[in-house]
Amino acid sequence: MGNKEFVYACTLRTFGLSLDRFNVICIGLASDDISIKFEETDLVGRIFISKSTVDSIALEDVLAKITLRLEDYIFADSDKDLSKCLVAALKRESDMVAVAESITGGLICSNICNISGASDVFYEGIISYNSGAKLRRLHVPATVIDEYTSVSSQTCEAMLKGLLANKEVKYGMATTGYADHKDSTKEGVAFIGYGSINDMKIDKVEYEGTRNSIRAKVANHTMFKLLKLIEFNTRNY
């Protein structure tokens, strides 16, 4: 083999981890021959760890430390997209998912459909951008929109319930919000719904950024939350 050097490398994928937070949590783990690089776009991150010499034990030790410190952020221990992990989780359980999107305008559906074999688990996607579509396509009660507006936790919950009324669907995701809401302390505010008919969750999220960046963040947040919920259910049932 001579003096040829080997490179041992691995990749972790994260959600919700900023570069500043990564630097604080993982300070001191890199060395002269172990490189740790982090990049993030629209809340989804990639950690690339590599070692320039033949000994892989030190890299495995660093990997174990990073995994322990960032456990709440990591969604994949290889270079897999968030949507690919979600589709894989649904396939393992043989479950169908449906999606109702307003603020995200089809981004979630597009991400899922990018994955080969998604038809095994993806039932339908409804882009209910107009309030009328929420009423007619998802059967959101007019009284809910009148009292709480189309951008509210109540409307998001009703959208999710509309999807999950279909007995062929186990899980659903729903989004509604403003990508450039001027009355918020942030530029964008949204409500995301995810879960099953017996375990529905509604979160309020606020993000800064361009209109399309905020929409992408909301889409990624929704997919991540459903992925974690499915993994939790798999471990506990």
C-alpha positions as CSV (number, residue, x, y, z in Angstrom):
1,M,0.0,0.0,0.0
2,G,3.0,2.3,0.4
3,N,2.3,5.7,1.9
4,K,-1.2,5.9,0.4
5,E,-3.7,7.5,2.7
6,F,-7.3,6.4,3.1
7,V,-10.2,8.6,3.8
8,Y,-12.9,7.4,6.2
9,A,-16.1,9.4,5.9
10,C,-19.7,9.5,7.0
11,T,-22.7,11.8,6.7
12,L,-25.5,12.7,9.1
13,R,-28.6,14.6,8.3
14,T,-30.2,17.1,10.7
15,F,-33.3,19.3,11.1
16,G,-33.5,22.6,13.0
17,L,-29.8,22.8,13.7
18,S,-28.1,26.1,12.9
19,L,-24.5,26.6,12.2
20,D,-24.0,28.6,15.4
21,R,-25.7,25.9,17.5
22,F,-23.6,23.2,15.8
23,N,-20.4,25.1,16.6
24,V,-21.3,25.4,20.2
25,I,-22.4,21.8,20.7
26,C,-19.6,20.2,18.7
27,I,-16.7,22.5,19.7
28,G,-13.4,20.7,20.1
29,L,-14.3,17.5,18.3
30,A,-12.4,18.3,15.1
31,S,-8.6,17.7,14.9
32,D,-5.7,17.8,12.5
33,D,-6.8,14.7,10.7
34,I,-10.6,14.7,11.5
35,S,-12.6,17.2,9.5
36,I,-16.2,18.1,10.5
37,K,-18.2,20.2,8.1
38,F,-21.8,21.4,8.5
39,E,-24.1,23.1,6.0
40,E,-27.8,24.0,6.3
41,T,-30.6,25.1,4.0
42,D,-34.1,25.8,5.1
43,L,-33.6,24.1,8.4
44,V,-32.3,20.8,6.9
45,G,-28.6,20.2,7.6
46,R,-25.8,17.9,6.5
47,I,-22.8,17.0,8.7
48,F,-19.9,15.5,6.8
49,I,-17.2,13.8,9.0
50,S,-14.0,12.6,7.4
51,K,-10.6,11.3,8.6
52,S,-7.5,11.4,6.4
53,T,-5.6,8.4,7.8
54,V,-6.2,4.6,7.8
55,D,-7.3,4.4,11.5
56,S,-11.1,4.6,11.6
57,I,-11.5,4.2,15.4
58,A,-11.0,7.9,16.1
59,L,-13.6,8.8,13.5
60,E,-16.1,6.3,15.0
61,D,-15.4,7.9,18.4
62,V,-16.1,11.4,17.1
63,L,-19.2,10.1,15.3
64,A,-20.6,8.6,18.5
65,K,-20.0,11.9,20.4
66,I,-21.7,13.9,17.7
67,T,-24.7,11.5,17.5
68,L,-25.1,11.7,21.3
69,R,-24.9,15.5,21.4
70,L,-27.2,16.0,18.5
71,E,-29.7,13.2,19.0
72,D,-32.7,15.5,18.9
73,Y,-31.7,17.0,15.6
74,I,-30.5,14.0,13.6
75,F,-33.1,12.3,11.4
76,A,-30.7,10.1,9.3
77,D,-27.3,8.5,9.8
78,S,-26.6,8.5,6.0
79,D,-27.0,11.1,3.3
80,K,-30.8,10.7,2.8
81,D,-33.3,13.5,2.1
82,L,-36.0,14.2,4.7
83,S,-38.7,13.1,2.3
84,K,-36.9,9.9,1.5
85,C,-36.8,9.0,5.2
86,L,-40.5,9.9,5.6
87,V,-41.5,7.6,2.7
88,A,-39.3,4.8,4.1
89,A,-40.9,5.1,7.5
90,L,-44.4,4.9,6.0
91,K,-43.4,1.9,3.9
92,R,-42.1,0.1,6.9
93,E,-45.5,0.4,8.6
94,S,-47.4,0.0,5.3
95,D,-49.3,3.2,6.0
96,M,-50.8,5.8,3.6
97,V,-50.4,9.5,4.0
98,A,-52.5,12.4,2.6
99,V,-51.5,16.1,2.5
100,A,-53.4,19.4,2.5
101,E,-51.3,22.4,1.7
102,S,-52.1,26.1,1.7
103,I,-49.0,28.2,2.6
104,T,-46.6,25.5,1.2
105,G,-48.5,25.3,-2.1
106,G,-47.6,21.8,-3.0
107,L,-44.0,21.7,-1.8
108,I,-44.6,18.7,0.5
109,C,-46.4,16.7,-2.2
110,S,-43.5,17.5,-4.7
111,N,-40.9,16.4,-2.2
112,I,-42.7,13.1,-1.6
113,C,-43.3,12.5,-5.3
114,N,-39.6,13.0,-5.9
115,I,-39.0,9.6,-4.1
116,S,-39.2,6.5,-6.2
117,G,-41.9,4.2,-4.9
118,A,-43.8,7.0,-3.1
119,S,-47.0,5.8,-4.7
120,D,-47.0,2.9,-2.2
121,V,-47.7,5.3,0.6
122,F,-48.9,8.6,-0.9
123,Y,-52.6,8.7,-1.2
124,E,-53.4,12.3,-2.3
125,G,-52.4,15.9,-2.1
126,I,-54.8,18.8,-2.0
127,I,-53.6,22.4,-2.5
128,S,-56.4,24.3,-0.7
129,Y,-55.0,27.8,-1.2
130,N,-58.4,29.5,-1.2
131,S,-60.8,29.5,1.7
132,G,-63.4,28.1,-0.6
133,A,-61.2,25.1,-1.4
134,K,-60.8,24.5,2.4
135,L,-64.6,24.5,2.7
136,R,-65.4,22.4,-0.3
137,R,-62.5,20.0,-0.6
138,L,-61.6,19.5,3.0
139,H,-65.0,20.2,4.6
140,V,-63.6,22.9,7.0
141,P,-66.7,24.4,8.7
142,A,-67.4,27.9,7.5
143,T,-67.9,28.9,11.2
144,V,-64.3,27.9,11.9
145,I,-62.9,30.2,9.2
146,D,-65.3,33.0,10.1
147,E,-64.4,32.9,13.7
148,Y,-60.7,32.1,13.6
149,T,-59.7,33.0,10.0
150,S,-58.2,30.7,7.5
151,V,-54.8,31.0,9.2
152,S,-55.3,29.5,12.6
153,S,-54.7,26.4,14.6
154,Q,-58.5,25.7,14.4
155,T,-58.5,25.8,10.6
156,C,-55.4,23.7,10.4
157,E,-56.9,21.1,12.6
158,A,-60.1,21.1,10.5
159,M,-58.0,20.6,7.3
160,L,-56.2,17.7,8.9
161,K,-59.5,16.1,10.1
162,G,-60.8,16.5,6.5
163,L,-58.0,14.4,5.2
164,L,-58.2,11.8,7.9
165,A,-61.9,11.3,7.4
166,N,-60.8,8.9,4.6
167,K,-60.4,5.5,6.3
168,E,-57.7,4.5,3.7
169,V,-55.4,7.1,5.1
170,K,-53.4,6.5,8.3
171,Y,-51.5,9.8,8.5
172,G,-52.0,13.3,7.3
173,M,-50.2,16.6,7.1
174,A,-51.7,20.1,6.7
175,T,-50.3,23.6,6.4
176,T,-51.8,27.1,6.5
177,G,-50.2,30.5,7.1
178,Y,-48.6,33.6,5.8
179,A,-45.2,33.6,4.1
180,D,-44.8,37.4,4.6
181,H,-47.1,38.3,7.5
182,K,-46.3,41.9,8.4
183,D,-48.1,41.9,11.7
184,S,-45.8,39.2,13.1
185,T,-42.5,39.7,14.8
186,K,-41.2,37.2,12.2
187,E,-41.7,37.5,8.5
188,G,-43.8,34.3,8.2
189,V,-46.2,32.6,10.5
190,A,-47.8,29.2,9.9
191,F,-49.7,26.4,11.6
192,I,-48.8,22.8,10.7
193,G,-50.9,19.8,11.4
194,Y,-49.7,16.2,11.4
195,G,-50.6,12.8,12.8
196,S,-53.4,10.3,12.7
197,I,-57.1,10.5,13.5
198,N,-56.4,9.5,17.1
199,D,-53.2,11.5,17.5
200,M,-53.3,14.9,15.8
201,K,-50.8,17.6,16.5
202,I,-50.9,21.3,15.6
203,D,-47.8,23.5,15.9
204,K,-47.4,27.2,15.4
205,V,-44.1,28.1,13.7
206,E,-42.6,31.5,12.9
207,Y,-39.7,32.0,10.5
208,E,-37.6,34.7,8.9
209,G,-36.4,34.7,5.3
210,T,-37.6,35.1,1.8
211,R,-41.1,34.1,0.9
212,N,-40.0,30.9,-0.7
213,S,-37.5,30.1,2.0
214,I,-40.2,30.4,4.6
215,R,-42.5,28.1,2.6
216,A,-39.7,25.5,2.3
217,K,-39.0,25.7,6.0
218,V,-42.7,25.1,6.8
219,A,-42.7,22.1,4.4
220,N,-39.6,20.6,6.0
221,H,-40.8,21.2,9.5
222,T,-44.1,19.4,8.8
223,M,-42.4,16.4,7.2
224,F,-39.9,16.2,10.1
225,K,-42.6,16.3,12.7
226,L,-44.6,13.5,11.1
227,L,-41.4,11.4,10.6
228,K,-40.6,11.7,14.3
229,L,-44.2,10.9,15.3
230,I,-44.1,7.7,13.1
231,E,-40.8,6.7,14.6
232,F,-42.1,7.3,18.1
233,N,-45.2,5.2,17.4
234,T,-43.1,2.4,15.9
235,R,-40.9,2.2,19.0
236,N,-43.8,2.3,21.5
237,Y,-46.4,0.0,19.9
